[in-house]
Amino acid sequence: MTWRGAAAALLALVLLPGSAAALELVETPFFQERVAKGELPPIGERVPKAPLVADLAGQGREIGRSGGEVVSLVSRARDIRYLSASSYARLVGYTADLKLKPDLLESVEAEDNRVFTFKLRPGHRWSDGHPFTAEDFRFYWEDIATNKELSPAGLPDFLMVDGKPPRFEVIDQQTVRYTWEAPNPRFLPTLAQPRDPFVYRPAHYLKRFHAAYADQAKLEEQAKKQKLKSWAGLFNRLDDMFENSNTELPTLQPWRVMTTAPANRFVFERNPFYHRVDPAGQQLPYVDRVLLDVAAGGLMAAKANSGDADLLFRGLTMADIPILKEGEKAKGFKTLMWPYARGSEIALYPNLTVTDPVWRKLNRDVRFRRALSLGIDRHTLNNSLLFGLGTEGNNTVVRESPLFEDRFRTTWASYDPGEASRLLDEIGLTKRNSAGIRLLPDGRELEIIVETDGESGLVVDGLTLIAEFWREIGVRLFVKPQDRGVLRNRTYAGLTVMVASQGLDLALATAAMPPSELAPLRQDYYSWAKWGQYQETKGASGEPCDIPEARRLIELYREWLSAADPETQNRVWREMLANHAENLWSIGTVGGALQPIVTRNGLKNVPRKAVYSWEPTSMLGVYRIDEFFWERPAGREARRALPFATASARAAARDTNRR
């Protein structure tokens, strides 16, 4: 049947896997005219033969209606990439209750975390209508990942086990398989991360820019015109699955970018071939367009308060809640407050690999780290910084994590300046100057220069308070804000004594998620940068970990990597968390800040209560923003009639239409 010949058919039948009845697919209003003109196939030929049917009832959500657009804000053009995280179409992805399930894939078969067989959805297509098949996986594997010109660093680390890659096989047009000699429990969780590693590519498009499939001389000429060194540079610029900078690159996400930078507004339009549908047979996403307006980062709350956003979360902090609450009634929006799943809003990282020998010895003494922790009045921090709504204690997983135990949060985390002073005396820091500040063994004042990137006012404000608490135990704190790049380089070189930053990223963890953040494996962890360098470079630089309790973390992580069963993974996680609580490799203070989520009245299926994080929730990703819909989408069309209206006129029109 031709696309034009099928144009009149606005309903189609498809048999759902596991369903005794056929689902009646309903043509999307946004595409009806194009279908009628023969520019697009009808709905029955656009969605896979076995689409993913959204379990709306299971989530307590309503069946929605198609139409309308959602406006959000970004602080710079490059930040449009974060829509890739929140759109969250993945080969396998987390559900809201953090269970891994097939998404783009129809099914996954895993044998002992060693053999993974992926079955694609028959009839699934890229946003340009080209079939999504095993060839897209083969092209990535053979022509990108193992191509030295395109991937000079070799395969991504999560694809290597004991230094060996998997055996990749194309079983048939819809099936691929990865086989490792030993378990690789990182594989599926990595595919579900906010930044998708994309182990597939739209081969039909990218082959045009690959030297193995196109005229290399012509490609080199194209690269030269764009001031790139080679065809590989040209390819990598166009192979942009996450950044959303190439409007011609096909996608499998719910919306595709239609605007090329530079621009003040970026338009994302619904993907005609998206693989998800609702139980009523409507193709998702419900919303036709997402509009991302560029606004100065410091104006996010003010613009939201003026009614310039329908959905906004990035760029807002807990400090913005009062002003947002003031504008709710007048501008017709709600400010939801979700707990931010971060180990600690302010964490202190004593540098165990600092080059200064006096500070190295002191930072490595667990009594010193415990004394500093006991010297912090977390209750006052909580009241001053988080309106008393935060969670006081160590830098660890949040209560919503199935791995949480009270002891992980409370060990050595009470306020006890007397015990803190006793521990400092026990270490030998008994001499003081006339101001009561203790002296180091070499006669210097015990003044800790705490360096921070200065991007978070909350961190700087918190350090100011901590300085007052530590003065009581004879420790002086000096805050040194600086550029993040400079801070990291100083830490990597062993020049920082202590760094203040945010805490554990993966604080909403399950045992099936890699505990890599808890072991000295990466140089970007401020407490042990040189140990991380040693691990990342396989001993070429940095220093080997030489503290037994920290080496135990590496052993445990390797145990997790070789695990083929959930029981081992759970045991490893809990021992690593207990190790952190006892040894205070980082010193947590207060967590549980609230993330404001601004949502326009009438935007439905937005969770009233949820947990916010970068990983694993991918910001709003696991809450499926493709299921958000407008209660009265017809009123949204007024925005298109006012493209040159003033900001105030547009706002007034939106207010009228949304009531």
MOSULCOR-V338752 format. One record per residue. NEAR is the number of other ideal C-beta (glycine too) atoms within 10 Angstrom. Layout:
NEAR / NEAR
//
This chain:
10 / 9 / 17 / 13 / 10 / 18 / 20 / 9 / 15 / 17 / 12 / 20 / 11 / 19 / 12 / 16 / 12 / 7 / 11 / 6 / 8 / 12 / 19 / 12 / 23 / 17 / 23 / 24 / 14 / 17 / 20 / 15 / 11 / 15 / 24 / 15 / 11 / 13 / 13 / 22 / 23 / 22 / 25 / 20 / 20 / 25 / 26 / 21 / 15 / 21 / 25 / 23 / 18 / 21 / 13 / 17 / 10 / 9 / 16 / 9 / 20 / 14 / 16 / 23 / 18 / 22 / 20 / 25 / 20 / 26 / 21 / 25 / 26 / 21 / 15 / 10 / 17 / 13 / 17 / 22 / 16 / 22 / 23 / 23 / 20 / 23 / 24 / 25 / 22 / 26 / 21 / 20 / 24 / 25 / 15 / 14 / 9 / 19 / 11 / 20 / 13 / 18 / 22 / 23 / 22 / 21 / 13 / 17 / 11 / 18 / 11 / 13 / 22 / 18 / 16 / 20 / 17 / 24 / 18 / 26 / 22 / 13 / 19 / 23 / 23 / 21 / 21 / 16 / 14 / 15 / 16 / 25 / 22 / 20 / 18 / 25 / 24 / 17 / 21 / 22 / 23 / 13 / 20 / 21 / 19 / 14 / 17 / 9 / 14 / 17 / 15 / 8 / 7 / 12 / 14 / 12 / 13 / 18 / 21 / 15 / 21 / 11 / 6 / 12 / 15 / 20 / 11 / 18 / 15 / 16 / 12 / 10 / 12 / 19 / 18 / 25 / 18 / 21 / 14 / 20 / 11 / 13 / 21 / 26 / 25 / 20 / 22 / 20 / 19 / 20 / 23 / 24 / 21 / 20 / 15 / 23 / 18 / 17 / 22 / 25 / 24 / 23 / 22 / 17 / 18 / 21 / 15 / 11 / 19 / 23 / 19 / 10 / 14 / 16 / 10 / 13 / 10 / 10 / 20 / 18 / 12 / 15 / 19 / 14 / 9 / 10 / 7 / 16 / 10 / 15 / 24 / 21 / 17 / 22 / 23 / 16 / 15 / 17 / 20 / 13 / 19 / 16 / 15 / 27 / 18 / 16 / 13 / 11 / 21 / 22 / 22 / 26 / 23 / 27 / 26 / 23 / 26 / 11 / 19 / 11 / 14 / 7 / 13 / 10 / 11 / 24 / 16 / 27 / 16 / 23 / 26 / 22 / 25 / 27 / 25 / 22 / 22 / 25 / 13 / 14 / 22 / 22 / 27 / 27 / 27 / 26 / 28 / 21 / 20 / 25 / 17 / 25 / 15 / 18 / 21 / 12 / 12 / 9 / 15 / 25 / 22 / 15 / 19 / 29 / 22 / 15 / 23 / 21 / 26 / 28 / 22 / 26 / 22 / 17 / 22 / 20 / 17 / 20 / 16 / 18 / 17 / 11 / 14 / 23 / 14 / 12 / 18 / 14 / 9 / 11 / 21 / 17 / 25 / 16 / 23 / 18 / 19 / 21 / 22 / 22 / 26 / 24 / 26 / 29 / 27 / 29 / 25 / 29 / 24 / 27 / 25 / 24 / 26 / 23 / 13 / 17 / 9 / 14 / 22 / 17 / 14 / 23 / 22 / 17 / 17 / 16 / 15 / 23 / 23 / 22 / 28 / 26 / 25 / 24 / 25 / 27 / 19 / 24 / 14 / 16 / 23 / 20 / 14 / 15 / 23 / 21 / 14 / 10 / 15 / 24 / 19 / 23 / 24 / 28 / 28 / 30 / 27 / 22 / 16 / 14 / 23 / 13 / 21 / 18 / 16 / 9 / 14 / 23 / 23 / 14 / 20 / 20 / 24 / 15 / 17 / 17 / 17 / 11 / 16 / 25 / 20 / 15 / 23 / 24 / 13 / 13 / 16 / 12 / 23 / 12 / 13 / 13 / 13 / 5 / 9 / 11 / 16 / 21 / 15 / 17 / 12 / 8 / 9 / 11 / 15 / 21 / 13 / 22 / 14 / 23 / 25 / 22 / 19 / 16 / 12 / 17 / 11 / 18 / 23 / 17 / 16 / 25 / 21 / 12 / 18 / 27 / 16 / 11 / 21 / 23 / 15 / 14 / 24 / 25 / 24 / 17 / 22 / 12 / 19 / 17 / 16 / 12 / 11 / 12 / 9 / 11 / 21 / 17 / 13 / 17 / 25 / 19 / 13 / 20 / 15 / 26 / 22 / 22 / 25 / 26 / 20 / 20 / 23 / 24 / 15 / 23 / 27 / 29 / 28 / 21 / 20 / 21 / 26 / 22 / 22 / 16 / 20 / 25 / 27 / 27 / 22 / 15 / 22 / 12 / 21 / 25 / 24 / 29 / 30 / 22 / 27 / 24 / 21 / 21 / 19 / 16 / 11 / 8 / 11 / 8 / 12 / 21 / 16 / 12 / 23 / 11 / 16 / 7 / 13 / 19 / 15 / 16 / 25 / 16 / 12 / 20 / 20 / 14 / 15 / 27 / 20 / 14 / 20 / 15 / 12 / 12 / 9 / 16 / 23 / 17 / 16 / 22 / 24 / 17 / 18 / 21 / 24 / 15 / 17 / 23 / 22 / 15 / 18 / 24 / 26 / 25 / 27 / 29 / 29 / 28 / 32 / 21 / 25 / 19 / 22 / 24 / 23 / 27 / 21 / 23 / 15 / 19 / 19 / 15 / 20 / 19 / 18 / 11 / 8 / 17 / 22 / 22 / 23 / 19 / 22 / 25 / 23 / 24 / 21 / 22 / 24 / 24 / 24 / 26 / 24 / 24 / 24 / 24 / 26 / 24 / 14 / 13 / 19 / 11 / 18 / 23 / 12 / 14 / 19 / 9 / 8 / 13 / 8 / 6 / 13 / 9 / 11 / 10 / 11 / 18 / 16 / 14 / 16 / 22 / 16 / 11 / 17 / 21 / 10
//
